[in-house]
Amino acid sequence: MTRPTTFRPTYLEIDLQAIHSNIQSLQKKLRDETTIIPVVKANAYGHGAGEVVTYLEKQGFHFFAVATPDEAVELREAGSQSEILVLGHSPHHFVPYAAQHGIHLTAHSLEWLQHLSPDEKPSLHVKLDTGMGRIGLATEKEVLEAVRLLNDNPNWDLAGVYTHFAKADEERNPHFEEQLNRFETWLSLFPQKPRFIHAANSAAAIQHPDATFTAVRFGISMYGLAPSPWLQQSTDFPYRPAMRLVTELVHVKQLPSGSSIGYGAAYRCEEPEWIGTVPIGYADGLLRGLNQLSVLIEDEKAPIVGKICMDQTMIKLSKAFKVGTKVVLLGSNGVHTIPAEEWAEHLQTISYEICCQLSSRVPRIYPLSDK
């Protein structure tokens, strides 16, 4: 697929083959019969849900997970015919649409189940809160009542039962063990087991084969990022990042010693310096807190100077680079690499947030999507 016509040279380059490679690496760790459910919520963690799903469907994947009903509808309207699971809450007026369009819904509370019409025909995944404290049935009594409701309403299809681990991205720990044991105990209360039994996210799927059951939800690591620094260091999983944030120099000038740069004159040149401007700023996801980091230009690193603006950022150059020279802010330029984890560490957050906060103003391009 060729790059779409845009008028600002700032874009995210998405390597779809890297995404498939990460899935293949996980497949090697799983039993052949275990279903991998690619998680494409939040616009596929910023990578572009429509393109990611279209590509993975061509690779033989036909069941995806999203967070909201609207995300499921967007995939349907984009042409996907795959099964889709909504991991979050769905209002009851969405149930008829979901039943008609092959969208699985999360049954996350007794109240939600009790308000379903006996005449409706939803595909349900019962969510068990085994220790996350977010959504889901939280006691054995609630699980037993849910089983009764399902038995009494034959139109309702029990397609799955699942939970979510709170500490799967750490070394094996008592909380993880408690959740796993509780899930297995409550799962035994269902007289008939559904097609999809899933507890493992990326972290658990990579390091806990005993927690994979019949399906796993593959999220952050499908995009080549480790769920945590500990997991990146402690396993041999070959993470292959799929995202590269690119722009180019649009202005270059030499400023004399003592010149100030940017809002608040926060930076002053200690000597005559070459300063380049790139058309990207915090409205695109290059947050102001990143102003002490560097970007990549040719075989060099160039530090950001001054405060990052809404739409533009200044960098210190070692020489008079030509206007139009490519600048890489995330990913590799063939010589150096700036991983999302570097931004995350600097901002005291996680790599998930780095990918998701890159705004829709930055176009996503897919150089390999037509191969």
C-alpha positions as CSV (number, residue, x, y, z in Angstrom):
1,M,0.0,0.0,0.0
2,T,1.4,3.4,-1.0
3,R,1.6,6.2,1.4
4,P,-1.7,8.3,1.4
5,T,-1.4,11.9,0.3
6,T,-0.7,14.1,3.2
7,F,0.7,17.6,3.4
8,R,2.7,17.3,6.7
9,P,5.7,15.0,6.7
10,T,4.8,13.4,10.1
11,Y,3.5,9.9,10.2
12,L,3.5,6.6,12.0
13,E,4.9,3.7,10.0
14,I,3.3,0.4,11.0
15,D,5.0,-2.9,10.2
16,L,2.2,-5.4,9.9
17,Q,4.6,-8.3,9.3
18,A,6.2,-7.5,12.7
19,I,2.7,-7.9,14.3
20,H,2.3,-11.3,12.6
21,S,5.8,-12.3,13.6
22,N,5.0,-11.6,17.3
23,I,1.9,-13.8,17.0
24,Q,3.9,-16.6,15.5
25,S,6.4,-16.3,18.3
26,L,3.6,-16.8,20.8
27,Q,2.1,-19.7,18.8
28,K,5.4,-21.6,19.4
29,K,4.7,-21.4,23.1
30,L,1.1,-22.6,23.0
31,R,-0.7,-25.9,22.3
32,D,-1.8,-26.2,18.7
33,E,-5.5,-26.1,19.7
34,T,-5.2,-22.9,21.7
35,T,-6.9,-19.9,20.0
36,I,-5.1,-16.6,19.9
37,I,-7.5,-13.7,20.2
38,P,-5.7,-10.6,18.9
39,V,-6.7,-7.6,21.0
40,V,-7.3,-4.5,18.8
41,K,-8.9,-2.1,21.3
42,A,-7.9,1.5,21.4
43,N,-7.4,1.6,17.7
44,A,-5.1,-1.5,18.0
45,Y,-3.1,0.2,20.7
46,G,-2.6,3.1,18.3
47,H,-1.5,1.0,15.3
48,G,-4.8,1.3,13.4
49,A,-7.5,-1.3,14.1
50,G,-8.9,-1.5,10.6
51,E,-5.7,-2.2,8.9
52,V,-4.4,-4.6,11.5
53,V,-7.6,-6.7,11.5
54,T,-7.7,-6.7,7.6
55,Y,-4.1,-7.9,7.5
56,L,-4.6,-10.6,10.2
57,E,-7.7,-11.9,8.6
58,K,-5.6,-12.6,5.6
59,Q,-3.3,-14.6,7.8
60,G,-6.2,-16.8,9.1
61,F,-7.3,-15.0,12.3
62,H,-11.0,-14.6,12.7
63,F,-11.7,-13.7,16.3
64,F,-10.7,-10.3,17.7
65,A,-11.3,-8.4,21.0
66,V,-12.1,-4.8,21.5
67,A,-13.0,-2.7,24.6
68,T,-16.3,-1.0,23.6
69,P,-19.4,-1.6,21.4
70,D,-18.4,1.3,19.2
71,E,-15.1,-0.3,18.4
72,A,-16.9,-3.5,17.4
73,V,-19.2,-1.5,15.2
74,E,-16.3,0.3,13.5
75,L,-14.8,-3.0,12.6
76,R,-18.0,-4.2,11.1
77,E,-18.5,-1.0,9.2
78,A,-14.9,-1.4,7.9
79,G,-15.9,-4.7,6.4
80,S,-14.6,-7.3,9.0
81,Q,-16.7,-10.5,9.1
82,S,-14.8,-12.0,12.0
83,E,-16.2,-12.7,15.4
84,I,-15.6,-9.9,17.8
85,L,-15.6,-9.9,21.6
86,V,-16.4,-6.7,23.5
87,L,-14.4,-6.8,26.7
88,G,-16.1,-4.0,28.5
89,H,-19.7,-3.0,29.3
90,S,-22.3,-3.0,26.6
91,P,-25.7,-1.3,27.1
92,H,-28.7,-3.6,26.6
93,H,-29.9,-1.7,23.6
94,F,-26.8,-2.9,21.8
95,V,-27.7,-6.6,22.4
96,P,-29.9,-7.0,19.2
97,Y,-27.2,-5.4,17.0
98,A,-24.5,-7.6,18.5
99,A,-26.6,-10.8,18.1
100,Q,-27.3,-9.9,14.4
101,H,-23.7,-9.1,13.6
102,G,-21.7,-11.9,15.4
103,I,-20.4,-9.7,18.2
104,H,-19.8,-11.5,21.6
105,L,-20.7,-9.6,24.7
106,T,-19.2,-9.6,28.2
107,A,-21.7,-10.6,30.9
108,H,-20.0,-8.8,33.8
109,S,-22.7,-8.7,36.5
110,L,-25.8,-10.5,37.7
111,E,-27.8,-7.3,37.2
112,W,-26.6,-7.1,33.6
113,L,-27.7,-10.7,33.0
114,Q,-31.0,-10.2,34.8
115,H,-32.0,-7.4,32.4
116,L,-31.5,-9.5,29.3
117,S,-34.6,-10.5,27.5
118,P,-35.3,-14.3,27.4
119,D,-36.1,-13.8,23.7
120,E,-32.7,-12.3,22.8
121,K,-30.0,-14.5,21.4
122,P,-26.6,-13.0,22.5
123,S,-23.3,-14.7,22.5
124,L,-22.0,-14.2,26.0
125,H,-18.6,-14.4,27.7
126,V,-19.1,-14.5,31.5
127,K,-16.5,-12.4,33.2
128,L,-15.2,-13.6,36.6
129,D,-13.6,-11.1,38.9
130,T,-11.0,-13.3,40.6
131,G,-8.9,-10.5,42.0
132,M,-8.7,-7.6,39.6
133,G,-11.5,-5.7,41.3
134,R,-12.8,-4.2,38.1
135,I,-15.8,-5.9,36.5
136,G,-17.1,-9.4,36.8
137,L,-18.8,-11.8,39.1
138,A,-17.0,-11.7,42.4
139,T,-18.4,-14.5,44.5
140,E,-19.2,-18.2,44.1
141,K,-22.8,-17.4,44.9
142,E,-22.9,-14.9,41.9
143,V,-21.4,-17.5,39.6
144,L,-23.9,-20.1,40.6
145,E,-26.8,-17.7,40.0
146,A,-25.3,-16.8,36.6
147,V,-25.2,-20.5,35.7
148,R,-28.8,-20.9,36.7
149,L,-29.9,-17.9,34.6
150,L,-28.0,-19.3,31.6
151,N,-29.6,-22.7,32.1
152,D,-33.1,-21.1,32.3
153,N,-32.6,-19.1,29.1
154,P,-31.6,-21.5,26.3
155,N,-31.6,-18.6,23.7
156,W,-28.5,-17.2,25.4
157,D,-25.3,-18.8,24.0
158,L,-22.5,-19.2,26.6
159,A,-19.6,-18.7,24.2
160,G,-16.9,-18.1,26.8
161,V,-15.8,-17.7,30.4
162,Y,-12.9,-15.5,31.3
163,T,-10.9,-13.5,33.9
164,H,-8.1,-11.0,33.9
165,F,-4.9,-11.3,36.0
166,A,-3.7,-8.3,38.0
167,K,-0.1,-9.3,38.4
168,A,0.8,-11.5,35.5
169,D,3.6,-9.2,34.3
170,E,5.6,-9.9,37.5
171,E,7.5,-12.9,38.7
172,R,5.2,-15.7,39.8
173,N,3.5,-14.5,43.0
174,P,0.7,-15.4,45.5
175,H,-1.8,-13.1,44.0
176,F,-1.5,-14.6,40.6
177,E,-1.8,-18.1,42.1
178,E,-4.9,-17.1,44.0
179,Q,-6.5,-15.7,40.9
180,L,-5.7,-18.8,38.9
181,N,-7.0,-21.2,41.6
182,R,-10.2,-19.2,42.0
183,F,-10.8,-19.1,38.3
184,E,-10.4,-22.9,38.0
185,T,-12.7,-23.4,41.0
186,W,-15.4,-21.2,39.6
187,L,-15.0,-22.6,36.1
188,S,-15.9,-26.0,37.5
189,L,-19.3,-24.7,38.4
190,F,-20.3,-24.5,34.8
191,P,-21.8,-27.9,33.8
192,Q,-21.0,-27.3,30.1
193,K,-17.7,-25.7,29.2
194,P,-17.9,-23.1,26.4
195,R,-15.7,-22.8,23.3
196,F,-13.5,-20.0,24.7
197,I,-12.0,-20.2,28.2
198,H,-9.4,-17.4,28.5
199,A,-7.5,-16.0,31.4
200,A,-4.1,-15.1,29.9
201,N,-3.2,-11.7,28.5
202,S,0.2,-11.1,26.9
203,A,2.1,-11.5,30.1
204,A,0.5,-14.7,31.3
205,A,0.5,-16.2,27.8
206,I,4.2,-15.7,27.5
207,Q,5.3,-17.0,30.8
208,H,2.5,-19.1,32.3
209,P,1.5,-22.0,30.0
210,D,-0.7,-23.5,32.7
211,A,-2.9,-20.4,32.5
212,T,-3.7,-20.5,28.8
213,F,-6.8,-22.8,28.8
214,T,-8.4,-22.8,25.4
215,A,-7.7,-19.2,24.3
216,V,-5.4,-16.3,25.1
217,R,-5.9,-12.6,24.6
218,F,-2.8,-11.2,22.9
219,G,-2.5,-7.5,23.3
220,I,0.5,-5.3,23.9
221,S,3.1,-7.9,23.0
222,M,1.4,-8.5,19.6
223,Y,2.7,-5.0,18.8
224,G,6.2,-5.9,19.9
225,L,6.3,-4.4,23.4
226,A,6.9,-6.2,26.7
227,P,4.1,-5.9,29.3
228,S,6.7,-4.8,31.9
229,P,10.4,-4.2,32.3
230,W,10.7,-7.3,34.4
231,L,9.1,-9.5,31.7
232,Q,11.3,-8.0,29.0
233,Q,14.4,-8.9,31.0
234,S,13.4,-12.3,32.3
235,T,12.1,-14.1,29.2
236,D,13.5,-14.8,25.8
237,F,10.4,-13.7,23.9
238,P,11.6,-12.0,20.6
239,Y,9.6,-8.8,20.8
240,R,9.5,-7.1,17.4
241,P,8.1,-3.5,17.7
242,A,5.7,-2.6,14.9
243,M,5.6,1.2,15.2
244,R,8.0,3.9,13.9
245,L,7.2,7.6,14.4
246,V,8.8,9.6,11.6
247,T,9.0,13.3,10.6
248,E,11.5,15.5,8.8
249,L,13.3,18.8,9.2
250,V,11.3,21.7,7.8
251,H,13.6,24.5,9.0
252,V,17.3,24.8,9.8
253,K,19.2,27.8,11.0
254,Q,22.3,28.7,13.0
255,L,21.7,30.9,16.1
256,P,24.4,32.9,17.9
257,S,25.5,32.2,21.4
258,G,23.0,33.4,23.9
259,S,19.9,33.0,21.7
260,S,16.8,31.6,23.3
261,I,14.7,28.8,22.0
262,G,10.9,28.3,22.5
263,Y,8.3,29.3,24.9
264,G,9.6,30.8,28.1
265,A,13.0,31.1,26.6
266,A,13.7,27.9,28.5
267,Y,16.8,27.0,26.5
268,R,19.7,29.3,25.6
269,C,22.5,28.5,23.2
270,E,25.8,28.3,25.0
271,E,27.7,28.8,21.7
272,P,26.6,29.2,18.0
273,E,24.3,26.3,17.4
274,W,22.5,24.7,14.5
275,I,18.8,24.4,15.4
276,G,16.3,22.3,13.4
277,T,12.5,22.5,13.6
278,V,10.3,19.4,13.1
279,P,6.5,19.6,12.5
280,I,5.3,17.5,15.5
281,G,4.3,18.5,19.0
282,Y,2.3,17.6,22.0
283,A,-1.0,17.6,20.1
284,D,0.4,14.6,18.1
285,G,1.5,12.8,21.3
286,L,5.1,14.1,21.6
287,L,4.3,15.2,25.2
288,R,6.0,18.2,26.8
289,G,7.6,15.9,29.4
290,L,9.8,14.4,26.7
291,N,11.7,17.6,26.2
292,Q,15.0,16.2,27.6
293,L,15.1,13.3,25.3
294,S,16.7,13.0,21.8
295,V,15.6,12.1,18.3
296,L,17.4,10.3,15.5
297,I,18.8,12.0,12.4
298,E,21.0,10.0,10.0
299,D,23.5,8.2,12.2
300,E,23.3,10.7,15.1
301,K,21.1,11.5,18.1
302,A,19.8,15.1,18.3
303,P,18.6,16.4,21.7
304,I,15.2,18.2,21.9
305,V,15.8,21.8,23.1
306,G,13.3,24.2,24.5
307,K,9.8,23.4,25.4
308,I,7.9,21.1,23.0
309,C,5.2,23.2,21.3
310,M,1.7,22.0,20.4
311,D,2.6,21.5,16.7
312,Q,6.4,22.0,16.4
313,T,9.6,20.9,18.2
314,M,13.1,22.2,18.0
315,I,16.2,20.0,18.1
316,K,20.0,20.7,18.4
317,L,21.9,19.6,15.3
318,S,25.6,18.9,14.9
319,K,25.7,20.5,11.5
320,A,23.6,22.2,8.8
321,F,21.4,19.2,7.8
322,K,19.3,19.7,4.7
323,V,15.7,20.6,5.1
324,G,13.8,17.4,4.3
325,T,16.2,15.1,6.2
326,K,14.2,12.3,7.9
327,V,13.9,12.4,11.7
328,V,12.9,9.3,13.7
329,L,11.3,9.9,17.1
330,L,10.2,6.3,18.0
331,G,11.7,3.1,16.5
332,S,14.9,2.5,14.5
333,N,16.7,4.4,11.8
334,G,19.0,1.5,11.1
335,V,21.7,2.8,13.3
336,H,20.1,3.7,16.6
337,T,16.7,2.8,18.2
338,I,14.4,4.8,20.5
339,P,12.0,2.2,22.0
340,A,8.6,3.2,23.4
341,E,9.9,2.0,26.8
342,E,12.4,4.9,26.8
343,W,9.6,7.4,26.5
344,A,7.6,5.5,29.1
345,E,10.5,5.4,31.6
346,H,11.1,9.1,31.2
347,L,7.4,9.9,31.7
348,Q,7.1,7.4,34.6
349,T,4.3,5.4,32.8
350,I,4.0,2.3,30.7
351,S,4.6,1.6,27.0
352,Y,0.9,0.9,26.5
353,E,0.2,4.6,27.2
354,I,2.9,5.8,24.8
355,C,1.3,4.0,21.8
356,C,-2.3,4.9,22.7
357,Q,-1.7,8.6,23.2
358,L,-0.2,9.1,19.7
359,S,-3.1,11.1,18.2
360,S,-5.2,10.6,15.2
361,R,-3.7,13.7,13.7
362,V,-0.7,11.6,12.8
363,P,-1.5,9.4,9.8
364,R,-0.7,5.7,10.0
365,I,0.9,4.2,6.9
366,Y,1.3,0.5,6.1
367,P,4.2,-0.1,3.7
368,L,3.7,-3.9,3.7
369,S,-0.1,-4.2,3.8
370,D,-0.5,-5.1,0.1
371,K,2.0,-8.0,0.3
